[in-house]
Amino acid sequence: MKARLLICMCGALAVFTNKGFASPWSIEPHVGASSEYASNPELRAVKPKSERHLAALFDVPVRYDGDDIQLELTPSGRYSDSSGYSSISSNYEHLDASAKHLSELGALTLQGKLARDSSLFDNGRASNGIGVRRDAASATVDWTRSVSERVQSDLQAGWFHTRYDQPPNATSLTDNRYVSLNPSLIYSANERTSFRILSGFGQYKSLDGFTESKSESLQLGFEREWTEIWSLSASAGASRSRNSYNFFFGTFQKNQNGATYSATLTRHGERITFKSSVSRALQPTGFAFLARQDRFSLDAAFQRSERLAFGVAGAWQKEREPQFGGLESDQHYFSAQLTADWHYTPDWIFSLRASRYSRTYGPPSVSSASSGISLEFHRRFLRIDL
């Protein structure tokens, strides 16, 4: 996927929309630039290497707002002054598309994404110490429908395809495909309380055909709005994963059974927003099998004025990765970030970010960390009708 392809697709869409559908279509581009520094962005355990970069950013959403249909196509990208695939210097090209249909009984949402970026780009964590180019494609469906006044069904399905452009002698990252199906049933006891039955099915498979994970899960959950600003959602249940090793001389299997859970506490105030969550789930990774992921996160934001806002975010994550021969490997990640956003005008935004990332894995225990700071500015343009 090339940048010119993204631009051509947007141009073709704009030409099409001018042929009679001008009023509901619009474009609202964003452009920006960033200056970044990180002490060890690749999270190297030996010989850490700092980096400094300047980068240009763009985001060009094209939208269609109809009475019951909403469409959006968003090309976005980042281009820095040097190449590389660490978390700080990853150039990327993304193309996101979504379509939503609303009806009296429910909603249907379709989403798709094409992405070329780095295996380190998303949150600064390293994939076994190596950052390489990642080509990803995904498609998801979310269908909600009211069965009665109190009962609602929800069906989510997804397809994810990932390839890594790693050196031939590197074996840490695995090209993979993941398919999931998650049906659920929601019962609204009253205006503030609802209960859920959630199930999940997934297949995680390496594209070379050597490894595969099949998983099932079942959870019971509830959501409760305690007050106008405080709410709590929680679920708990059991999961099972069957990991298969396919060799020339036979197939070996190992099962992973355990509990899964999720809880989120949220506060929405006039100036202070707070969110805390804890979860355990089976997640697809760039490794051979599904990983059991334990995660705790905390986010808070303070709106000092109409122009000035502050934020703090932190997350701790543990991943237990099944290995060949029945062994398991643990990896721990920690991230923290302080932010300040200043709206110089409604269209000009300046952002300051200070961050800290760390990673530990083993045995034997190996750890690494990185600190960084960045300054960004964004220019938002007014909506342009097509």
C-alpha positions in Angstrom: 0.0 0.0 0.0 1.5 3.3 -1.1 0.7 6.9 -0.2 -0.3 7.6 -3.8 -2.9 4.8 -3.6 -4.5 6.4 -0.5 -4.6 9.8 -2.2 -6.1 8.4 -5.5 -8.8 6.6 -3.5 -9.8 9.8 -1.7 -9.8 11.7 -5.0 -11.9 9.1 -6.7 -14.3 9.2 -3.9 -14.6 13.0 -4.0 -15.2 12.9 -7.7 -18.0 10.3 -7.3 -19.7 12.3 -4.5 -19.9 15.4 -6.7 -22.2 13.6 -9.1 -25.4 14.2 -7.2 -24.5 13.5 -3.5 -22.8 16.8 -2.6 -24.8 17.9 0.4 -24.3 14.9 2.8 -20.6 14.4 1.9 -17.9 16.4 3.6 -14.1 16.4 4.2 -12.4 17.7 7.4 -8.6 17.4 7.0 -6.1 17.6 9.8 -2.3 18.3 9.4 0.4 18.6 11.9 4.1 18.1 12.9 5.9 16.6 15.8 9.3 16.8 17.4 10.2 13.7 19.4 13.0 12.3 21.6 13.3 8.9 23.2 16.2 7.5 25.3 15.7 3.9 24.1 12.8 3.6 21.8 13.6 0.0 20.7 13.7 -1.1 24.3 17.1 -2.6 23.9 18.5 -4.5 26.9 22.1 -4.0 25.7 23.6 -0.9 24.2 20.5 1.4 24.4 20.3 3.9 21.6 18.5 7.3 21.8 16.7 8.9 18.9 15.5 12.3 17.8 13.0 12.9 15.0 10.9 15.4 13.2 7.7 14.2 11.5 4.8 15.4 9.5 1.3 14.1 10.1 -1.9 14.1 8.1 -5.5 12.8 8.6 -8.1 13.3 5.9 -11.5 11.9 6.9 -14.2 11.9 4.2 -17.7 11.5 5.6 -21.2 10.8 4.4 -24.0 11.6 6.9 -27.4 10.4 5.7 -30.6 9.9 7.5 -29.9 6.3 8.4 -26.5 5.6 6.8 -23.1 7.0 7.8 -20.0 6.4 5.8 -16.4 7.4 6.5 -13.1 6.9 4.7 -9.9 8.1 6.5 -6.4 8.0 5.0 -3.7 9.0 7.5 0.0 8.9 7.7 3.3 9.9 9.4 6.5 10.8 7.6 9.7 11.5 9.6 13.0 12.9 8.7 14.7 9.4 8.9 13.7 5.9 8.3 13.4 3.1 10.9 10.9 1.0 12.7 11.3 1.9 16.3 8.3 3.2 18.2 9.4 6.8 17.7 10.6 6.8 14.1 8.0 4.6 12.4 6.6 6.1 9.2 3.1 4.7 8.6 0.3 4.7 6.1 -3.2 3.8 7.2 -6.6 3.6 5.4 -9.7 3.2 7.6 -13.2 2.7 6.3 -16.5 2.4 8.2 -20.2 2.1 7.3 -23.1 2.3 9.8 -26.8 1.7 9.2 -29.3 2.7 11.8 -32.8 1.3 12.1 -35.6 1.4 14.6 -34.6 -2.0 15.9 -30.8 -1.7 15.9 -27.6 -0.9 14.1 -25.2 -2.5 11.7 -21.5 -1.4 11.7 -18.9 -2.5 9.2 -15.2 -1.5 9.6 -12.1 -2.2 7.6 -8.5 -1.2 7.8 -5.3 -1.4 5.8 -2.1 -0.5 7.6 1.7 -0.4 7.0 3.6 0.6 10.1 6.0 -0.9 12.6 5.6 -3.8 15.0 6.4 -1.2 17.8 4.2 1.6 16.7 1.0 1.0 18.6 2.2 1.5 22.2 5.9 1.5 22.3 6.2 -2.1 23.4 8.8 -4.3 21.7 8.1 -7.6 20.0 10.9 -9.7 21.4 13.3 -6.7 21.0 12.8 -6.4 17.3 10.9 -3.6 15.5 10.1 -4.4 11.9 7.6 -3.3 9.3 4.2 -4.7 9.7 1.5 -5.0 7.0 -2.0 -5.5 8.5 -5.5 -5.9 7.2 -8.7 -6.3 9.2 -12.5 -6.4 8.8 -15.1 -6.3 11.6 -18.9 -6.5 11.8 -21.0 -5.4 14.8 -24.8 -6.0 14.6 -27.1 -5.1 17.4 -30.8 -5.7 17.4 -33.6 -5.2 19.9 -35.4 -8.5 20.6 -37.9 -6.9 22.9 -38.2 -3.8 25.1 -35.7 -5.2 27.6 -33.7 -7.7 25.6 -31.0 -6.9 23.0 -28.7 -9.2 21.0 -25.2 -8.2 19.8 -23.1 -10.1 17.3 -19.4 -9.2 16.7 -17.2 -10.9 14.1 -13.7 -10.0 13.0 -10.9 -11.1 10.6 -7.3 -9.9 11.1 -4.3 -10.6 8.9 -0.7 -9.6 9.8 2.6 -10.0 8.1 6.1 -8.9 9.4 9.0 -7.9 7.1 11.6 -9.4 9.4 15.1 -10.6 8.5 15.3 -14.2 7.2 17.2 -15.4 10.3 14.7 -13.9 12.8 12.1 -16.2 14.3 10.6 -14.1 17.0 7.6 -12.8 15.0 5.0 -15.0 13.2 2.9 -14.0 10.3 -0.7 -14.8 11.4 -4.4 -14.7 10.8 -7.0 -14.4 13.5 -10.8 -15.0 13.1 -13.3 -14.3 15.9 -17.0 -14.5 16.6 -18.5 -13.0 19.7 -22.3 -13.2 20.2 -23.9 -11.8 23.4 -27.4 -11.2 24.9 -28.2 -8.1 27.0 -31.1 -7.8 29.4 -32.0 -4.3 30.8 -33.4 -4.7 34.3 -34.1 -1.0 34.5 -32.8 2.3 33.2 -29.5 2.1 35.1 -28.8 -1.7 35.3 -28.3 -4.3 32.6 -27.0 -7.9 32.5 -25.1 -9.7 29.8 -24.3 -13.2 28.6 -21.1 -13.1 26.5 -19.5 -15.9 24.5 -16.5 -16.0 22.2 -14.9 -18.2 19.6 -11.6 -17.6 17.9 -9.0 -19.2 15.7 -5.4 -17.9 15.7 -3.2 -19.5 13.0 0.3 -18.9 11.7 0.5 -18.5 8.0 3.2 -21.1 7.7 0.8 -23.7 9.0 3.0 -24.9 11.9 1.0 -23.5 14.9 -2.7 -22.9 15.6 -4.8 -21.9 18.6 -8.6 -22.4 18.9 -10.4 -20.8 21.8 -13.8 -20.6 23.4 -15.0 -18.5 26.3 -18.3 -17.8 28.2 -18.9 -14.9 30.6 -21.6 -13.3 32.7 -21.6 -9.6 33.1 -23.4 -6.5 34.2 -23.4 -2.7 33.7 -24.6 -0.3 36.4 -24.8 3.5 36.4 -24.5 4.3 40.0 -25.0 8.1 39.6 -25.1 10.5 36.8 -21.3 10.6 36.6 -20.2 7.2 38.0 -20.7 3.8 36.2 -19.3 0.3 36.5 -19.2 -2.6 34.1 -17.9 -6.1 34.9 -17.8 -9.6 33.5 -16.3 -12.9 34.5 -16.2 -16.5 33.2 -14.0 -19.2 31.8 -11.9 -19.8 28.7 -10.2 -22.6 26.9 -7.5 -22.6 24.3 -6.2 -25.7 22.4 -2.7 -25.1 21.0 -1.5 -27.3 18.2 2.0 -27.9 17.0 2.1 -29.3 13.4 5.4 -31.0 12.5 6.4 -33.2 9.7 6.3 -36.3 12.0 3.0 -35.5 13.8 0.8 -33.0 15.6 1.1 -32.2 19.3 -1.5 -30.4 21.4 -1.7 -28.6 24.7 -4.8 -27.1 26.3 -4.9 -23.8 28.3 -7.9 -23.5 30.7 -8.5 -20.6 33.0 -10.7 -17.8 34.2 -11.3 -14.6 32.2 -12.6 -11.3 33.6 -13.0 -7.6 32.9 -14.1 -4.7 35.0 -14.2 -0.9 34.2 -15.0 2.0 36.5 -15.8 5.3 34.8 -16.4 8.8 36.0 -17.6 11.5 33.6 -17.7 14.9 35.3 -17.8 18.5 34.0 -14.0 18.9 34.3 -12.6 15.6 35.5 -12.9 12.3 33.6 -11.6 9.1 35.2 -11.4 5.5 33.9 -9.8 2.5 35.5 -10.0 -1.1 34.1 -8.6 -4.6 34.9 -8.9 -7.6 32.6 -7.7 -11.1 31.7 -8.2 -12.5 28.3 -6.7 -14.6 25.5 -5.3 -12.3 22.9 -3.7 -12.7 19.5 0.0 -11.6 19.3 2.9 -11.7 16.9 4.0 -15.0 18.6 3.1 -18.6 17.8 -0.1 -18.9 19.9 -2.7 -17.0 21.7 -1.4 -15.3 24.8 -3.0 -14.9 28.2 -3.0 -11.2 28.8 -3.5 -9.6 32.2 -3.9 -5.8 32.1 -4.5 -3.0 34.4 -4.9 0.6 33.2 -5.7 4.0 34.6 -6.6 7.2 32.7 -7.6 10.6 34.0 -8.2 13.9 32.3 -8.7 17.4 33.7 -10.2 20.2 31.7 -8.6 23.3 33.2 -10.4 25.7 30.8 -11.9 25.7 27.4 -8.4 25.9 25.9 -6.2 24.0 28.3 -6.5 20.3 29.3 -4.2 17.9 31.2 -4.1 14.1 31.2 -2.3 11.1 32.9 -2.4 7.5 31.7 -0.7 4.4 33.0 -0.9 0.7 32.1 0.6 -2.5 33.4 0.5 -5.6 31.3 1.6 -9.2 31.6 1.6 -11.7 28.7 2.1 -15.4 29.2 3.2 -16.9 25.9 3.0 -20.7 25.2 6.2 -22.0 23.8 7.1 -25.2 21.9 7.5 -28.2 24.1 4.9 -27.1 26.6 6.9 -24.3 28.1 5.7 -20.8 28.8 7.3 -17.4 28.8 6.2 -14.3 30.7 6.6 -10.7 29.4 5.8 -7.6 31.5 5.2 -4.1 30.1 4.6 -0.8 31.9 3.8 2.5 30.3 3.0 5.9 31.7 2.3 9.2 30.0 1.6 12.8 31.0 -0.1 15.1 28.5 -1.0 18.8 28.1 -3.1 20.1 25.2 -3.5 23.8 24.5 -6.0 25.1 22.0 -4.4 28.3 20.9 -7.4 28.8 18.7 -10.3 26.4 17.9 -8.2 25.2 14.9 -4.7 25.3 16.2 -3.7 22.7 18.9 -0.4 22.3 20.7 0.3 19.0 22.6 3.1 18.1 25.0 3.8 14.5 25.9 6.1 12.9 28.4 6.3 9.1 28.5 8.0 6.2 30.2 8.0 2.6 28.9 9.6 -0.5 30.4 9.7 -4.2 29.5 10.8 -7.3 31.4 10.9 -10.9 30.1 12.6 -14.2 30.9 13.8 -16.4 32.4 16.6 -15.4 32.7 15.2 -12.0 33.6 16.0 -9.3 31.1 14.7 -5.7 31.4 14.8 -2.5 29.5 13.2 1.0 29.6 12.8 4.2 27.7 11.8 7.8 28.5 10.7 10.3 26.0 9.2 13.6 25.3 7.4 15.1 22.3 5.9 18.3 21.1 3.2 18.3 18.5 0.9 20.9 16.8 -2.2 20.2 14.8 -4.2 22.4 12.4 -7.8 21.4 12.0 -9.6 22.7 9.0 -13.3 23.5 8.9 -15.7 21.1 7.3 -15.8 21.3 3.5 -18.9 20.2 1.8 -18.3 18.2 -1.4 
